[in-house]
Amino acid sequence: MTLVLASKSASRRAMLEAAGVAFESRPADVDERGLEASLAGARPDQIALALAEAKAFAIDAPGLLVLGSDSLVVVGERRFDKPATREEAAEYLRAFSGRAMQLHSAAAIARDGAVVWRHGAVATLQVRVLSDAFIADYLDAEWPAVSHCVGVFRIEGRGVQLFERIDGDQFTVLGMPLLPVLGALRELGALPA
């Protein structure tokens, strides 16, 4: 075992498992909102990378590679976090309706307290116009599962119905730029080349 995933994300675990990567999952304890506040004025891609790095640093795993990853959603000038309540999720979906969503996903790999690799990616998801009836039906089916998802959707499930077009890598949309991560793991000797 040479890789620790600093996340409890089912999506990130599933991506690594499907790719045949051996890893151990250890959720990182990071004050994400505090870190974001300290980065006031930073671009979304910079915030996503800082969060990914902080998660990689949060795990004590001497000699092992630690993979941290994070995603954030921006619509217009507003950044959205995971919804705390069903009502907030409905408000987010109304704000997304008919607009372009920028989903920033970042990953960082650390070893012994130093970042040895980092990468950020962005996908643009065009949200179709969502009726109040659709939003209610969608949340009836998807809440509380989507409470753990920035953007209030799981693209691999019913969340795909929110969109009319997606520009970007599917793994970025799932929450981690997997292809660059796999390339980095090969370069770092954690996967065969």
N, C-alpha and C positions, 0 to 999 in steps of 0.2 A: 504494500500500500504506500503510494507516494503522494497521493492527493487528498486534501481535505476540502470539502465544499462548505464554505462558511454561510450556510443558508438552510432554512427549513422549507423553502419553496418546492412544492411538488412538481412544478413545471421544470425547474432547473434540474432537479434530481432525475426526472423522467428523460430529459434530453441526454444527460450523461450516461444513464443506464442504456438507453436505446443505441447510443454510439459505442457501447462496449467499453466504457471507461470505468476502471475500478476506483472507487472513492469511498470516503467516509463522510457522512454529513454531520456537521456540528453547527447549530445555529449561532450566529454572531450576536452579541449583545452590544448594540450600537444605538446611541441617542440620535436617531436620524433627523428628527425635527431640530434638535439643538445644533447639529452639524450644518444643516441647511440654513439655519438662522445666522450662523457664523459666516456663511458664504453669500450673504445678501449682496445682490448685484452681479453675481457670477452667472455665466450662461448655463442653460440646462445641461449641456454636455459636460461641462466642468463639474457641476453638482453630482451628476450620475457617476462620473469617474471618482470623485472624492468619496462618495458613499461606498462604491465598490472597494476602494482601497482601505477605507476604515473597517469594513467587514473582514477583509483579508488580514489586517493587522490585529483584529480583535481575538483571533484564535491563536492560542499558544500551542504550537506543534513543531518543536525543534527538529530541524533537518527535513521537514516535509514541505511540499508545495501547498499553499492555502489559496483557494480560489474564492474571491469575493465578487459579487455581482449585484447590480441594482438597476432598476428601471424607473423612469418618471415620464409623466404625460404633461404636455403643454398644448393648450388650445388658445389661440390668439396670444395674449400676453400673460395668461393665467396658468400657473402650475397646479396640478391636481395631485393630491395624495390619495391613499386608500380611503374609501368612505368609512366613516365611523358608524353610521346608522343607515338603515334602509331609506329614510327620508333624504339623507345627504346623497346617497347613491342616485335617487330619482332626480335630485337637483343637478347632479353632475351630468346625467344623461340628457336632461333638458338643455344644459349648457353646450353639450357636444353636438346636439342635433343639427344636421345640415352643415357642419363645419369640418375643417381638416384638423386632425389630431396628429401631433408630433410625438412619437414614442421613442425616447432615448434609452438605450440599454448599454450598460458598460460592464466590463469585467477587468479584474486585476488579479495578478498572481504574486504572492509574496512568499519569501523563504527567509526564515530567521530574522524577521523584522525589517526586511527590505523588499520593496516592490521590484520584481524582476521582469514584469511585463504588464502592460495595460492596453486596453482598446475600448473605443466607444463606437457605437453605430446608431443610426436613426432610421426609423420607418415612418412614412406618412400614411395615415389611414383616413380615408374620406368617410365620415359618418353620414349615413343617409338621414333624411328628415324622419324623426321618431315621433309618433303620436303618443299622447298620454296613455291611451289604451295599450299600445305596444309596451311602453315602459312598465306599466303595472303588471302586465302578463309576464314580461321578461323577468322582473324582479320576483314575482311569485315563483317562478321556476328556478331562478339562479341565486337568490339570496338565501343564506348568508355566504355561499361559496365565493361570490365575487367581492365580498368585503375584504378579501386578502389580495385583491388585484388592482393595481393602478389602472385607471381607465374603465373600471367596473365591467370587465369582460374577460372571458376565457375564450380565446380565438379557436381553440380546439373543440369547443362546444357550441352552445347556443349563441355565444357572443359574436360569432361570425355574422349573424343576422343584423348587427349594428351597421355594417359597412357596405358601401357600394364599390369601393376600390381600395386596394392596398399597394403601396409602392415601397418595397424594401424586403429584406431577408426575413423569411418566416421565423427563424430562430430569434432574431432581434425582437420580433413581435411577441414571441413566447417568453421573452425576458432575459435572454443572454445571447451575445453574438457567438454562437457555438463554433462555427467554422474557424474563425480566428483563434478561439480558445484551443481547439484541437491542434491547430498549427503550432501554437506556443507550447503546448504539452509535448509535442514531438521534438521541437527545438530544445526543450529543457530536459529531454531524456525520460519523461514520464510515460511516453507512448512510443512504440517502434516507428521508425521513419519509413 
